Amino acid sequence: MTPALVLAETFLSFKDLARAYEVDVDYQINLSAGLNPKIAVVAPHGGAIEFPTSRVAAAIAGHEFSFYSFEGIREADNYAALHLRSERFDEPRCLELISGCDHVVTVHGCKGVDQAVLLGGRDKALGEEIAAALGAEGIYCKFDGHKFYGTDAFNICNRGRSRAGVQLELTSTLRNSPEAVAGVVRAVRNVLLRLVDAADGPCEPQP
């Protein structure tokens, strides 16, 4: 039986969500430390909340970068029950993982009839690099003209060490295209790989 529904829009923090729902019944958390822990890829609305953002984030992270995903596993109503707003998403293990990160990229899903990536977050320089890489893959993206600016200081993408990250909103149409998803993964990974400190040994861009 699906547990009773309490709307996530009423929650002010993760503590509120955790009081209403049960780990491994309603949601699960997956995380791993990458070879370069200064960079993290996060899917705060993974699993069945905004499918398939967990898989996209994991593919971008690979084994090189730290990865975190909060995943809805309810039989129904995952978005309504578990979509904790990004500026209220303060799950402790996520905050701990990204606290030492210089770069945080979050992967989200949104509605959209066009295949597009809507960029936000406070790290404009990294966002522009990602936008250029996406464009080279033939993927349309934009910074303005949408509602997902992700500039709130408490937005989870901005809670790493630098207090500035990048938020990627992938439209539903894009997420339904395996080819487009692969292009997003390839583009973002290659940008992040170029950020790896030369002292740790540069990684080669992915073909």
Disulfide bonds with the S-S distance in Angstrom:
none
